[in-house]
Amino acid sequence: MWAVVLWMLTNGTAGQQTNEIPPLREELEGPFRIMLDAAKRIGQVSEESKVAINTEEYVSSFKPALMEVVYAWCSVRSSGG
């Protein structure tokens, strides 16, 4: 469930276009890289299936801008808050 929320918030960041990438804390770098790897694989499989997609654009649409906020929210939720 949290992975879906994180994906929704990082994919395109609600249409904002920015080249600024905020620094991620160390524990979020791994999950973000995993998400980018999954996006790349999805793009490749989509291309192989003749779905009109540009894999590079798809992968680059994922932005880490809200990961800190989602992480903090999930931390509070998991501790019962």
Secondary structure, DSSP 4 states (H G I P E B T S, - for coil): -HHHHHHHHHBSGGG------PPPPHHHHHHHHHHHHHHHHHHHHHHHTT----HHHHHHTB--TTHHHHHHHHHHHHTT-
